Amino acid sequence: MLAKNWKQIGFVILIIAILFNITIKLINKSSLKSEIQNSAQYMLEQEENNNNIGK
């Protein structure tokens, strides 16, 4: 029975894993505004560090 249906069982497990992954990504999704702010803050910190090293 298992040997006969291994493709279907694997396919069902794959679909469940994909749905679980998508659900986790949707729940933990951060907003675009916060991503842009974090990127800008990181860039400013790196620029300050580069300026301090050069002095």
Secondary structure in CASP SS format (residue, H / E / C, confidence):
PFRMAT SS
TARGET T0000
AUTHOR 0000-0000-0000
METHOD secondary structure of the structure
MODEL  1
M C 1.00
L C 1.00
A C 1.00
K C 1.00
N C 1.00
W H 1.00
K H 1.00
Q H 1.00
I H 1.00
G H 1.00
F H 1.00
V H 1.00
I H 1.00
L H 1.00
I H 1.00
I H 1.00
A H 1.00
I H 1.00
L H 1.00
F H 1.00
N H 1.00
I H 1.00
T H 1.00
I H 1.00
K H 1.00
L H 1.00
I H 1.00
N C 1.00
K C 1.00
S C 1.00
S C 1.00
L H 1.00
K H 1.00
S H 1.00
E H 1.00
I H 1.00
Q H 1.00
N H 1.00
S H 1.00
A H 1.00
Q H 1.00
Y H 1.00
M H 1.00
L H 1.00
E H 1.00
Q H 1.00
E H 1.00
E H 1.00
N H 1.00
N H 1.00
N H 1.00
N H 1.00
I H 1.00
G H 1.00
K C 1.00
END
